[in-house]
Amino acid sequence: MTLITAAYIDTYGSSYGMLGHMARKQVLVQLDDGQVASLDRHAVAGDESRSELIRRAIDLYLEAVAEGIADLRYAEAYRRVPEDEAELAALRELSLHAWPQR
């Protein structure tokens, strides 16, 4: 191990470096030939590295999963406590007085 490598590991706690201010870890992911070819085409077209493209894809996937879970919770809340038709009618009536139609 060189002095530069040792200093780097001491500073960041890892030989994998930093991404912005966030420590990175190297993860081995196995892809088939078609996935690698497609990944390379997208990386070249977007002027990004494979790693950046994969990190972005993971972030988008996790965000979509979180949104899906939030949607399910929202729908379940309406199933547990459905809208009150009388309350909605009263609110509609109030809105007609506040914003009369022309």
Helices and strands as residue ranges (DSSP letters): H 3-12, E 18-19, E 22-23, H 33-45, H 50-80, H 85-98
